[in-house]
Structures are given as C-alpha cells and as structure tokens.
C-alpha cells in the first residue's frame, strides 16, 4: 500500500525542546560502554536491529531512535546514511533483555 504524503519526523512532531531524562543519560552511557570498537562502512548503510523485550506490549519502534542516535555518537557517522532499517522484536524472560544489531553497506 502506498499513500502520497510527506512523512513527519520526530523532530517535527513536537514543539519545544526535549530534554534527556536521567534514565536515558545512564542508558546512553551504558550502551556506549558496551559497544565494541567498529569501523562503519563508507556510503549508504543498512542497519538490522533485534530488540529482545520482556514485555510483549513494548512497541517495536520506540527504542529505534534512541539506539541509532547512540550508535552514531559512538561510531562517528550520521544516521541519515541509513537507507535500510530492519527491526525485529522477540520476547524473552524478564532480565534477559538484549539488543542485537548489524551495520553494513547498503547495496540496492
């Protein structure tokens, strides 16, 4: 299905300045520490993410923006280079939550 309308970004969806919560600041710090060194390929990118949630009611798209923002800070690339985003959700036991991801060159 296709609809002819310009997509609205998160940045355009809200008025005023958004501030990071203390929880997000800790999450950002912890994720950056857990990420292994990695050389991001040049050019357009494909990002595959698997979120392991313990709550089946968790929305699949909610953590995407935060996680991609952290990836770009850690690895020094602009996330506007992501041309394909593949996101999966799996349900795991409480305490077994995870994020699995892969960044690779996007080939059409």
Rosetta blueprint (number, residue, H / E / L):
1 X L
2 X L
3 X L
4 X L
5 X L
6 X L
7 X L
8 X L
9 X L
10 X H
11 X H
12 X H
13 X H
14 X L
15 X L
16 X L
17 X L
18 X L
19 X L
20 X L
21 X L
22 X H
23 X H
24 X H
25 X H
26 X H
27 X H
28 X H
29 X H
30 X H
31 X H
32 X H
33 X H
34 X H
35 X L
36 X L
37 X L
38 X L
39 X L
40 X L
41 X L
42 X L
43 X L
44 X L
45 X E
46 X E
47 X E
48 X E
49 X E
50 X E
51 X E
52 X E
53 X E
54 X L
55 X L
56 X L
57 X L
58 X L
59 X L
60 X L
61 X L
62 X H
63 X H
64 X H
65 X H
66 X H
67 X H
68 X H
69 X H
70 X H
71 X H
72 X H
73 X H
74 X H
75 X H
76 X L
77 X L
78 X L
79 X H
80 X H
81 X H
82 X E
83 X E
84 X E
85 X E
86 X E
87 X E
88 X E
89 X E
90 X E
91 X E
92 X L
93 X L
94 X L
95 X L
96 X L
97 X L
98 X E
99 X E
100 X E
101 X E
102 X E
103 X E
104 X E
105 X E
106 X L
107 X L
108 X L
